[in-house]
Amino acid sequence: MRLYQALRNVDKFRTVFDFGGRDVAHWFPGHMAKGLKQMKANLKNVDCIIEIHDARIPLSGRNPIFQDTLNVRPHLLVLNKMDLADLSYKQKVLKKLEKDGVSNVIFTDCLKQRDDNIKKLVPMVLEIMETSPRFNREENRDYCLMVIGVPNVGKSSLINSLRRTNLKKGRASRVGGEPGITRAVLTKIQVSERPLMYLLDTPGVLPPKIENVETGMKLALCGTILDHLVGEDIIADYLLFSLNRLRKFGYVEKYDLSEPSDDIQHVLKRIAVKLGKTQRVKAITGVGNITVTIPNYTAAAYNFIRAFRKGELGQVMLD
């Protein structure tokens, strides 16, 4: 009876998220625009584009500026972090991408020590290039690929994974948990011996004008935008809204809630209490100043968001 009542309450949850008139224009750092120019300058030496993106947002987070680039070079779309995505939607995603003209797609988990899909990547790239003109570079016996994508989707992890798989060598590119680690187009990094294949790592580039605020929020939720530019409070609230909309209630058990909730303040209070994230503040009352203990909502929001990004709240597909 209690479960039935809880599910009835879920049907009364928000169906639309209030973005409060937010503007996403300031979410595009200057170094990303500079990086885009550098990428275009290097394009003449590139045989194939590898676009890497987060498998949880396979459609809405892709950069429309890249389309000019993709139209003139063979292209492979790598949807990384597949371990965090709800792959029951995989076929729908592939059909939608094919409709948009993207037919070469591969799902990966680049942080995994042995990812069988990574082994397929070099043969797949070779096949794509062999069925496409090499743009007057037939005299070259090596291949040069360019990795592109919005920040923090795993470009450096992909490069390291390819080296680990094909060359039995370790890290060649720095990996970071925050967007914007790679700031400039790097020198060539070898990722295969036979065939001789190099990759150009690039800075994460976001479109200067994100399509709409919801697209921006999905990007923020997946960690492609620095949290403080958006605000942990709004990201946490959008996360709660998204999990409820997708009927993903893993947060209830993780944080010992009695039932799903649509109230972010209630959820953050429960998280703070469970984790012991509290702070003491002075309060002025009619009988003088007293010190009270209150939940640390900021710390709770931070934990909630990080738990989602690690996959601890279940696998999701935000698109």
N, C-alpha and C positions, 0 to 999 in steps of 0.2 A: 504493500500500500504506500509506504514511504517513497520507494523508488518511482512508483507511478506518479505520485504527487510531484516529485522532483522533475520528472520528464515533462509534466504539464507546465511547470514553472518555466522550463527551458523554452517552451513555445511562446512565452511572453517576453523573451529577451529581445534586445535591440536587433532590428533587421537592417538598419542603416547606421553607419558610424558618423558622428559629428566631428568634422575636422577643424571646426572653430575658425574658419577663414584663414587657415595657414597658407603661407607662401613658400614655395620650394625653390625659389630663384637663388637663394644664398647657399644651396647645397652643392654647388658646383665649384670646387676650388680651382684657383688659377693655374696650378701646375698641371691639371688635367687637360686644359685647353692647349697648353704648351706641348704636352705629350702627344696630343692628336696631330699636331703639325709635324713632330718628329717622325711619327708613324707613317704619315703620308710621304715624307721625304725618303724613307727607307723602302717604300713599297716596290720600287722598280727592281729591287734585288730579291723579291719574295716570290716563291713558286706556289705557295698555298697558305691560306689563312686558316688558323685554328682559333675559332671563337669559343671561349669557355664561359659557362654561365652556371648559376645555381639551379639545380634540378627542382627546387621548391617553387621557383618563379620562372619557369621555362619560357614564358611568353612576355609578360609585362615588363620585365627588367632589361630586355635586350635594347642595345643602344641604336636608335635609328640613324645616327651619324655614320655608323659602320656600313650602312647599306651601299653607299658609294664605293667603299672599299671592296665589299663582298661581290659586287656586280662585275668586277674586272679580274677576279682571281678565283681559282678553285677554293672551295670553302667546306670546312668540317665544323659542325657544332658539337662541342663536348658539354654535356650536362653533368656537372660534377656534384658531389655531396649526395649521391643517389641513396646513400644509407639513411639520410634524413628526410627523404621525399616519400610520399605515398604513391607507390608505383602502380597501384590499381588504376590510376588515370593515365598510364604510360601510352596506351594506344590512342587515346583521345588527343594527347599532346602531340604525338607523332603525326597524326592526321592533320591537326591544325597547322603544324610547322610546314608540312608538305604543301598545304594550301597556300602558305606564305612564301613558297619557293625554296624551302630548306629541306632537302631530301637526305643529306648525309649527316646523321645524328648518332652519337654514341653516349651512353650513360657510364659514368665512372665514379669511383671512390678513391681519390688520389692519395689519401692519407693511409690507406690500407697497405700493408707491406707487400701483399701479393694480390693484385687486381687483374683478373683474367682479361678484362676489357682493355686495359692498358696494353697488353700484349697484341691486341688486334689493331691498335691505333696506327702503327707504322705501315703495316700492309694495307690498311684502309686508305691512308694518305697516298701511298704509292699508286693504288688503283685509281683514286680520284684524279691524280696528276697525269697518269698515263692516258686517261680518256679526255684530257684537256690540253690545249696548246700550251707550250712552255714559254711563250712570249719571248722568242728569239734568244733563249738561254740554252739551246741544245748543246752548245759546246761545253757547258759545265757538267761535270760528273757528280757534283754534290747537289744536295737539295737544301733550300733555305725556307723555313716556315716562320710565320709571324703569329705569336699568341696574343690575342686581344680579349678584352672583356671588362666589365665594370669591376670596381675594387673588391678585393676580399672574396673572390669566388673560387680561388685555388689555382691561379696561373703558375705561380712559383712551385706549388705542390705538384702540378702536372709535369713541369720540367724535371723536377727531382725524381718523380716516379718513373718517367721515361728513361732517365739515366740509370736508375736503379735496376730497371727491367732489362734494358738493352745493352748497357755498358758495364753493369755490375759495379757502378761507381755511386758515390753518395751525393750529398747536397751541393748544388752549384748556384742555387738562387735562394735568397733569403725568404723565409716564410714568416708571415706575421698574422696575428689574430685581429689586427685592426686594419681598416681600409687605408690604402695610400702608402704602403711600405715601399713599393717599387716606384721611384720618382722619375726615372729617365729611361729612354730606350737603351737597353744594355748591349754589350758586344755579343757576338754569336756564342751560343752554348751548344756543344755537341751532345746529341741525344741518341745517335745510332752510328754504328761502324759500317755495317753492310745492310742497306745502302748507307753511304755517308750522308748524314742528315744533321742539320743545325737548326736551332730555334732562336728567334729574337724575342726576348722577354720585353714587355712594354708596361708603362704605367697604367693603372686602372683608370678608365675614362668613362665618366657619366655624361649623358646628354646635357647640354647647357640649359635645356628647358625640358624637365620631366613632364611626360604627357599629362598627368593629373596628380593630385595630392595622394590618391589611393595607391598609385604606382610608386610614388615616393615613399609611402609608408611601408609597402611590401619590401622595397629595397632596404629601408632602414631596419626593418625587423630581421632581415637576413644578414645584417651587419655590413652592408656595402656603403653605408654613409656613417660618419662618426656620430655616435649617439648624442653627444652634447649639442650638435647642430639641430637636432630634432627635438630632443628632450626625452629622458628615460620614462617620465610619467606618461606621456602620450604614447610612446612605443609600447609600454606595458599594457595600457588600456586597449590599444589596437590589437595586441596579442590576445588578450582575454576575449575580445569581440570575435576575432578570427577563429580561435579554438572552439568557442561555443557555436559559431555558425557552421563549422565543419563537424560538430558533434564529437570533438576530441576532448574528452574529459579527464585525461591523465593527470592534470594538475590537482584534481580533487583528492586522489589517493596520495600523490606526492607530498602535498602540504596539509594533509589531514583535515580537509574541509568535510562538512557533513553532506554537502550536495553542491552541484554546479551553481555558480553565481554570476550575475551580470554586473555586479558592483565592484569596480576595481579597488576602491578603498577598503572594502570588506576583505577581498582576497589578499591585498598587500598587508593588511593588519594580521591576518592569519599566518602569512608567510613570516612576517617579522617576529611574531610570538613563537612560532615553531623553531626558528633559527636563532632566537635570542638576540635579534637585531633591534635593540631599543636604545633610547637616549634620554638622558636626564636634562630637563629644562626648568628654568625658574618661571613661576606663574604668580601674577599679582592678584591677590584675593582681598576680600573685605577685612580679613584678619591679618593681612600682611603678606610678605613674600613666602612662597613655599616651593619646594622642589618636587616635581612630578616626573614619573617615568612614562614616556610615550613611545609608540612604535616608530622605528626608523623606516619611513615609507620609501625613501630613496634607495637605501640598501636592499630593501625587499624587492623593489622594481628591478634593480640590477640583477639580483639572483634569479628572478622570474624570467627575464630576457635571456640570461646566460643558459638557464636550464633548457629553454626552447632551442637555442642555437646548438646545443650539444645533443639534441634529440631525446632529452629526458622526458619530454611531454608528449611524445608520440611522433610518428611520421606524418607529414602534412604536404599538401599541394595547395599553395595559396592562390594560384590562378584558376 
